[in-house]
Each structure stands twice: as structure tokens, then as C-alpha cells.
Amino acid sequence: MRVEKFEGEKEVVKTEYTESDLKAELNFYLSDKFIQDLFLLDEISLEEYRKIRRENIKRFRPILSELLL
């Protein structure tokens, strides 16, 4: 096995989140939990769950939204 030196150091930038960002994150989490419960109780279909979740991601813009889509 050959070991090479890593030369591509990148500076890590600390992201500052506002109170608004954190409220949106909380609102997304609570909304997502609610629709998960509805789905598990067979109140909504999988298709409806996915549609509502996509809309919530667009509306609340959670911090890791790129990973959720």
C-alpha cells in the first residue's frame, strides 16, 4: 500500500446560525415528526407523506436540507 501526503488543506469556517435559523430547524423537526406519526397511523399514504415532507423542506429550509432531498 502506498501512502501519499495530503496537501490540500482547507480552512474550516465556523457557521453562525441565527435564532431564525434555529426556529426554522425546530419547526421542521416538529412538523416532520407529526407527519411521520400520521403515516405510521395510516392516516396518510406514503406518497402524501413524501409530498408534505418535500414541501416542508422547501418552506422551513432545515440546515442540512441538501441531504434530505
PDB file of N, CA, C, O and CB in Angstrom:
ATOM      1  N   MET A   1       0.840  -1.171   0.000  1.00  0.00           N
ATOM      2  CA  MET A   1       0.000   0.000   0.000  1.00  0.00           C
ATOM      3  C   MET A   1       0.890   1.240   0.000  1.00  0.00           C
ATOM      4  O   MET A   1       1.907   1.298   0.690  1.00  0.00           O
ATOM      5  CB  MET A   1      -0.958  -0.005   1.214  1.00  0.00           C
ATOM      6  N   ARG A   2       0.481   2.218  -0.786  1.00  0.00           N
ATOM      7  CA  ARG A   2       1.276   3.433  -0.917  1.00  0.00           C
ATOM      8  C   ARG A   2       0.575   4.584  -0.178  1.00  0.00           C
ATOM      9  O   ARG A   2      -0.624   4.802  -0.350  1.00  0.00           O
ATOM     10  CB  ARG A   2       1.495   3.789  -2.420  1.00  0.00           C
ATOM     11  N   VAL A   3       1.327   5.307   0.636  1.00  0.00           N
ATOM     12  CA  VAL A   3       0.779   6.429   1.391  1.00  0.00           C
ATOM     13  C   VAL A   3       1.297   7.721   0.783  1.00  0.00           C
ATOM     14  O   VAL A   3       2.499   7.889   0.580  1.00  0.00           O
ATOM     15  CB  VAL A   3       1.154   6.334   2.900  1.00  0.00           C
ATOM     16  N   GLU A   4       0.378   8.629   0.497  1.00  0.00           N
ATOM     17  CA  GLU A   4       0.766   9.920  -0.065  1.00  0.00           C
ATOM     18  C   GLU A   4       0.409  11.027   0.910  1.00  0.00           C
ATOM     19  O   GLU A   4      -0.546  10.918   1.679  1.00  0.00           O
ATOM     20  CB  GLU A   4       0.084  10.159  -1.432  1.00  0.00           C
ATOM     21  N   LYS A   5       1.190  12.087   0.862  1.00  0.00           N
ATOM     22  CA  LYS A   5       0.947  13.225   1.730  1.00  0.00           C
ATOM     23  C   LYS A   5      -0.244  14.023   1.201  1.00  0.00           C
ATOM     24  O   LYS A   5      -0.345  14.286   0.003  1.00  0.00           O
ATOM     25  CB  LYS A   5       2.206  14.116   1.833  1.00  0.00           C
ATOM     26  N   PHE A   6      -1.126  14.396   2.096  1.00  0.00           N
ATOM     27  CA  PHE A   6      -2.278  15.207   1.731  1.00  0.00           C
ATOM     28  C   PHE A   6      -1.869  16.669   1.803  1.00  0.00           C
ATOM     29  O   PHE A   6      -1.477  17.161   2.860  1.00  0.00           O
ATOM     30  CB  PHE A   6      -3.499  14.916   2.661  1.00  0.00           C
ATOM     31  N   GLU A   7      -1.961  17.358   0.674  1.00  0.00           N
ATOM     32  CA  GLU A   7      -1.525  18.751   0.632  1.00  0.00           C
ATOM     33  C   GLU A   7      -2.672  19.728   0.451  1.00  0.00           C
ATOM     34  O   GLU A   7      -2.443  20.938   0.440  1.00  0.00           O
ATOM     35  CB  GLU A   7      -0.533  18.939  -0.473  1.00  0.00           C
ATOM     36  N   GLY A   8      -3.865  19.260   0.312  1.00  0.00           N
ATOM     37  CA  GLY A   8      -4.999  20.136   0.030  1.00  0.00           C
ATOM     38  C   GLY A   8      -5.730  20.602   1.274  1.00  0.00           C
ATOM     39  O   GLY A   8      -6.928  20.355   1.415  1.00  0.00           O
ATOM     40  N   GLU A   9      -5.034  21.270   2.175  1.00  0.00           N
ATOM     41  CA  GLU A   9      -5.690  21.741   3.392  1.00  0.00           C
ATOM     42  C   GLU A   9      -6.667  22.856   3.066  1.00  0.00           C
ATOM     43  O   GLU A   9      -6.366  23.766   2.293  1.00  0.00           O
ATOM     44  CB  GLU A   9      -4.655  22.222   4.417  1.00  0.00           C
ATOM     45  N   LYS A  10      -7.830  22.765   3.666  1.00  0.00           N
ATOM     46  CA  LYS A  10      -8.820  23.820   3.520  1.00  0.00           C
ATOM     47  C   LYS A  10      -9.149  24.351   4.904  1.00  0.00           C
ATOM     48  O   LYS A  10      -9.211  23.609   5.884  1.00  0.00           O
ATOM     49  CB  LYS A  10     -10.101  23.306   2.794  1.00  0.00           C
ATOM     50  N   GLU A  11      -9.355  25.642   4.951  1.00  0.00           N
ATOM     51  CA  GLU A  11      -9.707  26.256   6.219  1.00  0.00           C
ATOM     52  C   GLU A  11     -11.162  25.921   6.549  1.00  0.00           C
ATOM     53  O   GLU A  11     -12.047  26.050   5.703  1.00  0.00           O
ATOM     54  CB  GLU A  11      -9.486  27.794   6.172  1.00  0.00           C
ATOM     55  N   VAL A  12     -11.388  25.501   7.757  1.00  0.00           N
ATOM     56  CA  VAL A  12     -12.739  25.188   8.202  1.00  0.00           C
ATOM     57  C   VAL A  12     -13.376  26.478   8.706  1.00  0.00           C
ATOM     58  O   VAL A  12     -12.844  27.151   9.589  1.00  0.00           O
ATOM     59  CB  VAL A  12     -12.736  24.081   9.313  1.00  0.00           C
ATOM     60  N   VAL A  13     -14.525  26.803   8.125  1.00  0.00           N
ATOM     61  CA  VAL A  13     -15.211  28.030   8.503  1.00  0.00           C
ATOM     62  C   VAL A  13     -16.376  27.687   9.424  1.00  0.00           C
ATOM     63  O   VAL A  13     -17.234  26.870   9.089  1.00  0.00           O
ATOM     64  CB  VAL A  13     -15.706  28.801   7.249  1.00  0.00           C
ATOM     65  N   LYS A  14     -16.385  28.315  10.566  1.00  0.00           N
ATOM     66  CA  LYS A  14     -17.462  28.089  11.525  1.00  0.00           C
ATOM     67  C   LYS A  14     -18.699  28.843  11.051  1.00  0.00           C
ATOM     68  O   LYS A  14     -18.640  30.038  10.763  1.00  0.00           O
ATOM     69  CB  LYS A  14     -17.046  28.542  12.961  1.00  0.00           C
ATOM     70  N   THR A  15     -19.809  28.136  10.976  1.00  0.00           N
ATOM     71  CA  THR A  15     -21.054  28.748  10.536  1.00  0.00           C
ATOM     72  C   THR A  15     -21.824  29.260  11.742  1.00  0.00           C
ATOM     73  O   THR A  15     -22.034  28.539  12.718  1.00  0.00           O
ATOM     74  CB  THR A  15     -21.906  27.746   9.730  1.00  0.00           C
ATOM     75  N   GLU A  16     -22.235  30.501  11.660  1.00  0.00           N
ATOM     76  CA  GLU A  16     -23.045  31.095  12.721  1.00  0.00           C
ATOM     77  C   GLU A  16     -24.517  30.976  12.330  1.00  0.00           C
ATOM     78  O   GLU A  16     -24.909  31.392  11.240  1.00  0.00           O
ATOM     79  CB  GLU A  16     -22.649  32.590  12.969  1.00  0.00           C
ATOM     80  N   TYR A  17     -25.313  30.418  13.204  1.00  0.00           N
ATOM     81  CA  TYR A  17     -26.734  30.274  12.952  1.00  0.00           C
ATOM     82  C   TYR A  17     -27.504  31.308  13.760  1.00  0.00           C
ATOM     83  O   TYR A  17     -27.210  31.554  14.930  1.00  0.00           O
ATOM     84  CB  TYR A  17     -27.209  28.850  13.292  1.00  0.00           C
ATOM     85  N   THR A  18     -28.483  31.900  13.117  1.00  0.00           N
ATOM     86  CA  THR A  18     -29.304  32.899  13.792  1.00  0.00           C
ATOM     87  C   THR A  18     -30.436  32.212  14.546  1.00  0.00           C
ATOM     88  O   THR A  18     -30.684  31.018  14.380  1.00  0.00           O
ATOM     89  CB  THR A  18     -29.867  33.923  12.779  1.00  0.00           C
ATOM     90  N   GLU A  19     -31.102  32.982  15.363  1.00  0.00           N
ATOM     91  CA  GLU A  19     -32.253  32.443  16.087  1.00  0.00           C
ATOM     92  C   GLU A  19     -33.336  32.006  15.102  1.00  0.00           C
ATOM     93  O   GLU A  19     -34.034  31.018  15.330  1.00  0.00           O
ATOM     94  CB  GLU A  19     -32.815  33.490  17.077  1.00  0.00           C
ATOM     95  N   SER A  20     -33.464  32.746  14.019  1.00  0.00           N
ATOM     96  CA  SER A  20     -34.439  32.404  12.979  1.00  0.00           C
ATOM     97  C   SER A  20     -34.117  31.049  12.342  1.00  0.00           C
ATOM     98  O   SER A  20     -35.018  30.250  12.089  1.00  0.00           O
ATOM     99  CB  SER A  20     -34.471  33.499  11.898  1.00  0.00           C
ATOM    100  N   ASP A  21     -32.827  30.793  12.085  1.00  0.00           N
ATOM    101  CA  ASP A  21     -32.402  29.504  11.526  1.00  0.00           C
ATOM    102  C   ASP A  21     -32.766  28.357  12.469  1.00  0.00           C
ATOM    103  O   ASP A  21     -33.258  27.314  12.039  1.00  0.00           O
ATOM    104  CB  ASP A  21     -30.883  29.506  11.255  1.00  0.00           C
ATOM    105  N   LEU A  22     -32.519  28.568  13.745  1.00  0.00           N
ATOM    106  CA  LEU A  22     -32.790  27.518  14.727  1.00  0.00           C
ATOM    107  C   LEU A  22     -34.291  27.285  14.912  1.00  0.00           C
ATOM    108  O   LEU A  22     -34.727  26.154  15.124  1.00  0.00           O
ATOM    109  CB  LEU A  22     -32.152  27.876  16.066  1.00  0.00           C
ATOM    110  N   LYS A  23     -35.074  28.360  14.831  1.00  0.00           N
ATOM    111  CA  LYS A  23     -36.534  28.204  14.916  1.00  0.00           C
ATOM    112  C   LYS A  23     -37.065  27.431  13.714  1.00  0.00           C
ATOM    113  O   LYS A  23     -37.939  26.577  13.855  1.00  0.00           O
ATOM    114  CB  LYS A  23     -37.223  29.582  15.004  1.00  0.00           C
ATOM    115  N   ALA A  24     -36.532  27.734  12.532  1.00  0.00           N
ATOM    116  CA  ALA A  24     -36.948  27.011  11.326  1.00  0.00           C
ATOM    117  C   ALA A  24     -36.584  25.534  11.446  1.00  0.00           C
ATOM    118  O   ALA A  24     -37.354  24.667  11.034  1.00  0.00           O
ATOM    119  CB  ALA A  24     -36.292  27.624  10.065  1.00  0.00           C
ATOM    120  N   GLU A  25     -35.420  25.251  12.006  1.00  0.00           N
ATOM    121  CA  GLU A  25     -34.983  23.868  12.203  1.00  0.00           C
ATOM    122  C   GLU A  25     -35.938  23.136  13.152  1.00  0.00           C
ATOM    123  O   GLU A  25     -36.340  22.002  12.888  1.00  0.00           O
ATOM    124  CB  GLU A  25     -33.537  23.829  12.758  1.00  0.00           C
ATOM    125  N   LEU A  26     -36.290  23.786  14.239  1.00  0.00           N
ATOM    126  CA  LEU A  26     -37.216  23.196  15.203  1.00  0.00           C
ATOM    127  C   LEU A  26     -38.595  22.981  14.579  1.00  0.00           C
ATOM    128  O   LEU A  26     -39.202  21.926  14.760  1.00  0.00           O
ATOM    129  CB  LEU A  26     -37.331  24.089  16.446  1.00  0.00           C
ATOM    130  N   ASN A  27     -39.082  23.969  13.852  1.00  0.00           N
ATOM    131  CA  ASN A  27     -40.390  23.844  13.206  1.00  0.00           C
ATOM    132  C   ASN A  27     -40.399  22.712  12.188  1.00  0.00           C
ATOM    133  O   ASN A  27     -41.384  21.983  12.070  1.00  0.00           O
ATOM    134  CB  ASN A  27     -40.775  25.158  12.526  1.00  0.00           C
ATOM    135  N   PHE A  28     -39.300  22.567  11.453  1.00  0.00           N
ATOM    136  CA  PHE A  28     -39.215  21.457  10.504  1.00  0.00           C
ATOM    137  C   PHE A  28     -39.258  20.126  11.246  1.00  0.00           C
ATOM    138  O   PHE A  28     -39.995  19.220  10.858  1.00  0.00           O
ATOM    139  CB  PHE A  28     -37.927  21.559   9.658  1.00  0.00           C
ATOM    140  N   TYR A  29     -38.477  20.007  12.306  1.00  0.00           N
ATOM    141  CA  TYR A  29     -38.427  18.758  13.065  1.00  0.00           C
ATOM    142  C   TYR A  29     -39.809  18.396  13.617  1.00  0.00           C
ATOM    143  O   TYR A  29     -40.245  17.251  13.503  1.00  0.00           O
ATOM    144  CB  TYR A  29     -37.410  18.872  14.214  1.00  0.00           C
ATOM    145  N   LEU A  30     -40.491  19.370  14.211  1.00  0.00           N
ATOM    146  CA  LEU A  30     -41.811  19.106  14.792  1.00  0.00           C
ATOM    147  C   LEU A  30     -42.823  18.723  13.718  1.00  0.00           C
ATOM    148  O   LEU A  30     -43.626  17.809  13.904  1.00  0.00           O
ATOM    149  CB  LEU A  30     -42.309  20.333  15.564  1.00  0.00           C
ATOM    150  N   SER A  31     -42.775  19.425  12.601  1.00  0.00           N
ATOM    151  CA  SER A  31     -43.681  19.117  11.501  1.00  0.00           C
ATOM    152  C   SER A  31     -43.401  17.726  10.938  1.00  0.00           C
ATOM    153  O   SER A  31     -44.325  16.967  10.645  1.00  0.00           O
ATOM    154  CB  SER A  31     -43.558  20.170  10.395  1.00  0.00           C
ATOM    155  N   ASP A  32     -42.123  17.403  10.792  1.00  0.00           N
ATOM    156  CA  ASP A  32     -41.738  16.101  10.257  1.00  0.00           C
ATOM    157  C   ASP A  32     -42.175  14.979  11.195  1.00  0.00           C
ATOM    158  O   ASP A  32     -42.656  13.938  10.750  1.00  0.00           O
ATOM    159  CB  ASP A  32     -40.223  16.041  10.028  1.00  0.00           C
ATOM    160  N   LYS A  33     -42.004  15.200  12.480  1.00  0.00           N
ATOM    161  CA  LYS A  33     -42.429  14.204  13.468  1.00  0.00           C
ATOM    162  C   LYS A  33     -43.945  13.990  13.393  1.00  0.00           C
ATOM    163  O   LYS A  33     -44.424  12.860  13.485  1.00  0.00           O
ATOM    164  CB  LYS A  33     -42.017  14.645  14.896  1.00  0.00           C
ATOM    165  N   PHE A  34     -44.681  15.066  13.229  1.00  0.00           N
ATOM    166  CA  PHE A  34     -46.136  14.986  13.143  1.00  0.00           C
ATOM    167  C   PHE A  34     -46.577  14.180  11.920  1.00  0.00           C
ATOM    168  O   PHE A  34     -47.441  13.310  12.030  1.00  0.00           O
ATOM    169  CB  PHE A  34     -46.742  16.392  13.094  1.00  0.00           C
ATOM    170  N   ILE A  35     -45.990  14.466  10.756  1.00  0.00           N
ATOM    171  CA  ILE A  35     -46.413  13.726   9.559  1.00  0.00           C
ATOM    172  C   ILE A  35     -45.921  12.277   9.598  1.00  0.00           C
ATOM    173  O   ILE A  35     -46.557  11.396   9.018  1.00  0.00           O
ATOM    174  CB  ILE A  35     -45.892  14.423   8.289  1.00  0.00           C
ATOM    175  N   GLN A  36     -44.798  12.020  10.274  1.00  0.00           N
ATOM    176  CA  GLN A  36     -44.363  10.628  10.457  1.00  0.00           C
ATOM    177  C   GLN A  36     -45.399   9.864  11.272  1.00  0.00           C
ATOM    178  O   GLN A  36     -45.751   8.730  10.948  1.00  0.00           O
ATOM    179  CB  GLN A  36     -42.976  10.568  11.156  1.00  0.00           C
ATOM    180  N   ASP A  37     -45.880  10.502  12.329  1.00  0.00           N
ATOM    181  CA  ASP A  37     -46.900   9.857  13.164  1.00  0.00           C
ATOM    182  C   ASP A  37     -48.175   9.593  12.369  1.00  0.00           C
ATOM    183  O   ASP A  37     -48.779   8.527  12.494  1.00  0.00           O
ATOM    184  CB  ASP A  37     -47.217  10.727  14.389  1.00  0.00           C
ATOM    185  N   LEU A  38     -48.583  10.561  11.554  1.00  0.00           N
ATOM    186  CA  LEU A  38     -49.769  10.360  10.717  1.00  0.00           C
ATOM    187  C   LEU A  38     -49.579   9.185   9.765  1.00  0.00           C
ATOM    188  O   LEU A  38     -50.492   8.387   9.556  1.00  0.00           O
ATOM    189  CB  LEU A  38     -50.085  11.631   9.922  1.00  0.00           C
ATOM    190  N   PHE A  39     -48.390   9.090   9.196  1.00  0.00           N
ATOM    191  CA  PHE A  39     -48.096   7.988   8.282  1.00  0.00           C
ATOM    192  C   PHE A  39     -48.123   6.652   9.016  1.00  0.00           C
ATOM    193  O   PHE A  39     -48.710   5.685   8.530  1.00  0.00           O
ATOM    194  CB  PHE A  39     -46.732   8.196   7.611  1.00  0.00           C
ATOM    195  N   LEU A  40     -47.495   6.597  10.174  1.00  0.00           N
ATOM    196  CA  LEU A  40     -47.445   5.343  10.936  1.00  0.00           C
ATOM    197  C   LEU A  40     -48.827   4.903  11.419  1.00  0.00           C
ATOM    198  O   LEU A  40     -49.067   3.714  11.627  1.00  0.00           O
ATOM    199  CB  LEU A  40     -46.512   5.497  12.131  1.00  0.00           C
ATOM    200  N   LEU A  41     -49.722   5.853  11.595  1.00  0.00           N
ATOM    201  CA  LEU A  41     -51.096   5.527  11.997  1.00  0.00           C
ATOM    202  C   LEU A  41     -52.002   5.269  10.800  1.00  0.00           C
ATOM    203  O   LEU A  41     -53.215   5.118  10.952  1.00  0.00           O
ATOM    204  CB  LEU A  41     -51.675   6.653  12.839  1.00  0.00           C
ATOM    205  N   ASP A  42     -51.416   5.220   9.617  1.00  0.00           N
ATOM    206  CA  ASP A  42     -52.150   5.006   8.360  1.00  0.00           C
ATOM    207  C   ASP A  42     -53.195   6.085   8.080  1.00  0.00           C
ATOM    208  O   ASP A  42     -54.227   5.817   7.464  1.00  0.00           O
ATOM    209  CB  ASP A  42     -52.828   3.655   8.389  1.00  0.00           C
ATOM    210  N   GLU A  43     -52.922   7.290   8.532  1.00  0.00           N
ATOM    211  CA  GLU A  43     -53.817   8.416   8.256  1.00  0.00           C
ATOM    212  C   GLU A  43     -53.492   9.065   6.912  1.00  0.00           C
ATOM    213  O   GLU A  43     -54.360   9.655   6.270  1.00  0.00           O
ATOM    214  CB  GLU A  43     -53.725   9.458   9.378  1.00  0.00           C
ATOM    215  N   ILE A  44     -52.224   8.947   6.495  1.00  0.00           N
ATOM    216  CA  ILE A  44     -51.812   9.450   5.182  1.00  0.00           C
ATOM    217  C   ILE A  44     -50.995   8.371   4.484  1.00  0.00           C
ATOM    218  O   ILE A  44     -50.397   7.511   5.131  1.00  0.00           O
ATOM    219  CB  ILE A  44     -50.989  10.776   5.311  1.00  0.00           C
ATOM    220  N   SER A  45     -50.978   8.427   3.167  1.00  0.00           N
ATOM    221  CA  SER A  45     -50.229   7.436   2.387  1.00  0.00           C
ATOM    222  C   SER A  45     -48.754   7.834   2.313  1.00  0.00           C
ATOM    223  O   SER A  45     -48.376   8.947   2.677  1.00  0.00           O
ATOM    224  CB  SER A  45     -50.823   7.298   0.958  1.00  0.00           C
ATOM    225  N   LEU A  46     -47.933   6.900   1.834  1.00  0.00           N
ATOM    226  CA  LEU A  46     -46.511   7.176   1.662  1.00  0.00           C
ATOM    227  C   LEU A  46     -46.309   8.314   0.669  1.00  0.00           C
ATOM    228  O   LEU A  46     -45.446   9.170   0.866  1.00  0.00           O
ATOM    229  CB  LEU A  46     -45.769   5.915   1.189  1.00  0.00           C
ATOM    230  N   GLU A  47     -47.096   8.322  -0.383  1.00  0.00           N
ATOM    231  CA  GLU A  47     -46.998   9.392  -1.384  1.00  0.00           C
ATOM    232  C   GLU A  47     -47.323  10.758  -0.763  1.00  0.00           C
ATOM    233  O   GLU A  47     -46.633  11.744  -1.022  1.00  0.00           O
ATOM    234  CB  GLU A  47     -47.951   9.106  -2.568  1.00  0.00           C
ATOM    235  N   GLU A  48     -48.368  10.804   0.048  1.00  0.00           N
ATOM    236  CA  GLU A  48     -48.730  12.057   0.723  1.00  0.00           C
ATOM    237  C   GLU A  48     -47.640  12.481   1.696  1.00  0.00           C
ATOM    238  O   GLU A  48     -47.292  13.659   1.776  1.00  0.00           O
ATOM    239  CB  GLU A  48     -50.068  11.906   1.464  1.00  0.00           C
ATOM    240  N   TYR A  49     -47.103  11.516   2.434  1.00  0.00           N
ATOM    241  CA  TYR A  49     -46.018  11.799   3.379  1.00  0.00           C
ATOM    242  C   TYR A  49     -44.834  12.431   2.658  1.00  0.00           C
ATOM    243  O   TYR A  49     -44.304  13.449   3.102  1.00  0.00           O
ATOM    244  CB  TYR A  49     -45.574  10.511   4.102  1.00  0.00           C
ATOM    245  N   ARG A  50     -44.422  11.832   1.552  1.00  0.00           N
ATOM    246  CA  ARG A  50     -43.272  12.350   0.808  1.00  0.00           C
ATOM    247  C   ARG A  50     -43.542  13.743   0.245  1.00  0.00           C
ATOM    248  O   ARG A  50     -42.667  14.609   0.264  1.00  0.00           O
ATOM    249  CB  ARG A  50     -42.906  11.397  -0.325  1.00  0.00           C
ATOM    250  N   LYS A  51     -44.751  13.951  -0.252  1.00  0.00           N
ATOM    251  CA  LYS A  51     -45.110  15.250  -0.821  1.00  0.00           C
ATOM    252  C   LYS A  51     -45.091  16.342   0.258  1.00  0.00           C
ATOM    253  O   LYS A  51     -44.540  17.422   0.047  1.00  0.00           O
ATOM    254  CB  LYS A  51     -46.503  15.179  -1.483  1.00  0.00           C
ATOM    255  N   ILE A  52     -45.690  16.051   1.402  1.00  0.00           N
ATOM    256  CA  ILE A  52     -45.712  17.020   2.501  1.00  0.00           C
ATOM    257  C   ILE A  52     -44.298  17.294   2.994  1.00  0.00           C
ATOM    258  O   ILE A  52     -43.944  18.438   3.278  1.00  0.00           O
ATOM    259  CB  ILE A  52     -46.592  16.510   3.661  1.00  0.00           C
ATOM    260  N   ARG A  53     -43.495  16.248   3.095  1.00  0.00           N
ATOM    261  CA  ARG A  53     -42.119  16.412   3.582  1.00  0.00           C
ATOM    262  C   ARG A  53     -41.301  17.289   2.644  1.00  0.00           C
ATOM    263  O   ARG A  53     -40.546  18.149   3.097  1.00  0.00           O
ATOM    264  CB  ARG A  53     -41.441  15.047   3.741  1.00  0.00           C
ATOM    265  N   ARG A  54     -41.448  17.074   1.326  1.00  0.00           N
ATOM    266  CA  ARG A  54     -40.735  17.925   0.356  1.00  0.00           C
ATOM    267  C   ARG A  54     -41.149  19.386   0.501  1.00  0.00           C
ATOM    268  O   ARG A  54     -40.313  20.288   0.445  1.00  0.00           O
ATOM    269  CB  ARG A  54     -41.003  17.445  -1.087  1.00  0.00           C
ATOM    270  N   GLU A  55     -42.441  19.606   0.688  1.00  0.00           N
ATOM    271  CA  GLU A  55     -42.935  20.981   0.864  1.00  0.00           C
ATOM    272  C   GLU A  55     -42.390  21.599   2.154  1.00  0.00           C
ATOM    273  O   GLU A  55     -42.044  22.780   2.181  1.00  0.00           O
ATOM    274  CB  GLU A  55     -44.480  21.001   0.880  1.00  0.00           C
ATOM    275  N   ASN A  56     -42.316  20.809   3.209  1.00  0.00           N
ATOM    276  CA  ASN A  56     -41.765  21.312   4.471  1.00  0.00           C
ATOM    277  C   ASN A  56     -40.285  21.651   4.341  1.00  0.00           C
ATOM    278  O   ASN A  56     -39.820  22.632   4.923  1.00  0.00           O
ATOM    279  CB  ASN A  56     -41.964  20.285   5.584  1.00  0.00           C
ATOM    280  N   ILE A  57     -39.553  20.861   3.596  1.00  0.00           N
ATOM    281  CA  ILE A  57     -38.134  21.149   3.374  1.00  0.00           C
ATOM    282  C   ILE A  57     -37.987  22.470   2.629  1.00  0.00           C
ATOM    283  O   ILE A  57     -37.118  23.279   2.955  1.00  0.00           O
ATOM    284  CB  ILE A  57     -37.453  20.002   2.584  1.00  0.00           C
ATOM    285  N   LYS A  58     -38.835  22.685   1.629  1.00  0.00           N
ATOM    286  CA  LYS A  58     -38.789  23.948   0.882  1.00  0.00           C
ATOM    287  C   LYS A  58     -39.172  25.133   1.767  1.00  0.00           C
ATOM    288  O   LYS A  58     -38.578  26.207   1.674  1.00  0.00           O
ATOM    289  CB  LYS A  58     -39.723  23.881  -0.334  1.00  0.00           C
ATOM    290  N   ARG A  59     -40.164  24.925   2.619  1.00  0.00           N
ATOM    291  CA  ARG A  59     -40.673  26.025   3.440  1.00  0.00           C
ATOM    292  C   ARG A  59     -39.743  26.374   4.593  1.00  0.00           C
ATOM    293  O   ARG A  59     -39.440  27.547   4.807  1.00  0.00           O
ATOM    294  CB  ARG A  59     -42.037  25.674   3.982  1.00  0.00           C
ATOM    295  N   PHE A  60     -39.287  25.371   5.338  1.00  0.00           N
ATOM    296  CA  PHE A  60     -38.502  25.619   6.541  1.00  0.00           C
ATOM    297  C   PHE A  60     -37.003  25.705   6.281  1.00  0.00           C
ATOM    298  O   PHE A  60     -36.274  26.272   7.095  1.00  0.00           O
ATOM    299  CB  PHE A  60     -38.770  24.544   7.542  1.00  0.00           C
ATOM    300  N   ARG A  61     -36.531  25.161   5.180  1.00  0.00           N
ATOM    301  CA  ARG A  61     -35.106  25.158   4.834  1.00  0.00           C
ATOM    302  C   ARG A  61     -34.223  24.722   6.011  1.00  0.00           C
ATOM    303  O   ARG A  61     -33.440  25.518   6.529  1.00  0.00           O
ATOM    304  CB  ARG A  61     -34.683  26.548   4.362  1.00  0.00           C
ATOM    305  N   PRO A  62     -34.353  23.459   6.430  1.00  0.00           N
ATOM    306  CA  PRO A  62     -33.502  22.993   7.526  1.00  0.00           C
ATOM    307  C   PRO A  62     -32.030  23.065   7.132  1.00  0.00           C
ATOM    308  O   PRO A  62     -31.699  23.099   5.947  1.00  0.00           O
ATOM    309  CB  PRO A  62     -33.875  21.554   7.926  1.00  0.00           C
ATOM    310  N   ILE A  63     -31.168  23.087   8.112  1.00  0.00           N
ATOM    311  CA  ILE A  63     -29.735  23.303   7.912  1.00  0.00           C
ATOM    312  C   ILE A  63     -29.141  22.295   6.935  1.00  0.00           C
ATOM    313  O   ILE A  63     -28.315  22.676   6.106  1.00  0.00           O
ATOM    314  CB  ILE A  63     -29.001  23.223   9.242  1.00  0.00           C
ATOM    315  N   LEU A  64     -29.520  21.061   7.001  1.00  0.00           N
ATOM    316  CA  LEU A  64     -28.972  20.034   6.111  1.00  0.00           C
ATOM    317  C   LEU A  64     -29.959  19.650   5.012  1.00  0.00           C
ATOM    318  O   LEU A  64     -30.040  18.483   4.630  1.00  0.00           O
ATOM    319  CB  LEU A  64     -28.585  18.797   6.912  1.00  0.00           C
ATOM    320  N   SER A  65     -30.693  20.609   4.515  1.00  0.00           N
ATOM    321  CA  SER A  65     -31.755  20.313   3.541  1.00  0.00           C
ATOM    322  C   SER A  65     -31.242  19.653   2.267  1.00  0.00           C
ATOM    323  O   SER A  65     -31.968  18.885   1.635  1.00  0.00           O
ATOM    324  CB  SER A  65     -32.480  21.583   3.181  1.00  0.00           C
ATOM    325  N   GLU A  66     -29.988  19.944   1.877  1.00  0.00           N
ATOM    326  CA  GLU A  66     -29.447  19.323   0.664  1.00  0.00           C
ATOM    327  C   GLU A  66     -29.388  17.806   0.798  1.00  0.00           C
ATOM    328  O   GLU A  66     -29.528  17.085  -0.190  1.00  0.00           O
ATOM    329  CB  GLU A  66     -28.051  19.874   0.358  1.00  0.00           C
ATOM    330  N   LEU A  67     -29.181  17.329   2.010  1.00  0.00           N
ATOM    331  CA  LEU A  67     -29.088  15.884   2.237  1.00  0.00           C
ATOM    332  C   LEU A  67     -30.461  15.226   2.330  1.00  0.00           C
ATOM    333  O   LEU A  67     -30.583  14.015   2.145  1.00  0.00           O
ATOM    334  CB  LEU A  67     -28.302  15.604   3.506  1.00  0.00           C
ATOM    335  N   LEU A  68     -31.480  16.006   2.612  1.00  0.00           N
ATOM    336  CA  LEU A  68     -32.816  15.452   2.816  1.00  0.00           C
ATOM    337  C   LEU A  68     -33.593  15.242   1.533  1.00  0.00           C
ATOM    338  O   LEU A  68     -34.528  14.442   1.501  1.00  0.00           O
ATOM    339  CB  LEU A  68     -33.594  16.342   3.714  1.00  0.00           C
ATOM    340  N   LEU A  69     -33.224  15.943   0.479  1.00  0.00           N
ATOM    341  CA  LEU A  69     -33.983  15.838  -0.773  1.00  0.00           C
ATOM    342  C   LEU A  69     -33.637  14.619  -1.561  1.00  0.00           C
ATOM    343  O   LEU A  69     -34.196  14.400  -2.636  1.00  0.00           O
ATOM    344  CB  LEU A  69     -33.760  17.038  -1.618  1.00  0.00           C
TER     345      LEU A  69
END
